[in-house]
Amino acid sequence: MTCPSSNATPISLSWDSGDVEQLKFYYKDSDKNPIDMTGCTLTMQIRKSPSAPTVALPNKIGEVDIATGCVVFRYEEEETEQLNSLLTTANYIFLVQITSPEGDKTMLFEGNIEVSFGLIED
């Protein structure tokens, strides 16, 4: 089985350092039917820049609901704290790709994440 490809469309996210953040989307065909992702793995990667030699956080595997086509990448407080910066905001790039059971990889989309410095709570 080869997972269908889609055009990689850039998107922008705004996250707060130290908060639970997530990327949620529905992977559907042009008729709005869920695309069969049986056996596929969806991965999200975050880097400081496209040329950064290392990832800012370990690659995240998405939670997939095959019946609805819903995909969720969830980052806990401890993870988003690692994106913290001494500045008021920090910018990162991310990409989401799908890997078929045969190992074929397709980038679904990419984008930017602007991370705001989290507030200190008492």
C-alpha positions, 0 to 999 in steps of 0.5 A: 500500500502506498499512502497518498500524497498531498501538496505540502502547504505551509502553515503557521502555529503560535505556541506558549512555552510551558503549555500543552500544545498540539497540532490536530488535522484531518487527512481526507480526500477531495470528497472529504472521506478519510484517507486510509492510513492503515499501517502508516506512521505520521511524524512531526519534526521541529527544528530551529531552522531548515539547515539546523543539524539537530532537531529541537525536540525528538520526532513525535509520532502522531495519534491517528484515528483511522475511522475519522482521518484525525491526526493529533501531535500532542506536546506536553508542558515539559516538551514545550518548555524546551523550546524556551528562549531568553527572548520574548519569542523564538521561531522554529520550523516543522514538517509533518510526513507520512510513511507507508508500510513499505517505507515510502515517505511523503511530506504532507505539510510544513510550517513555522511555530512562533513560541512565546515565552511562558509566564511564571505561575505562582 
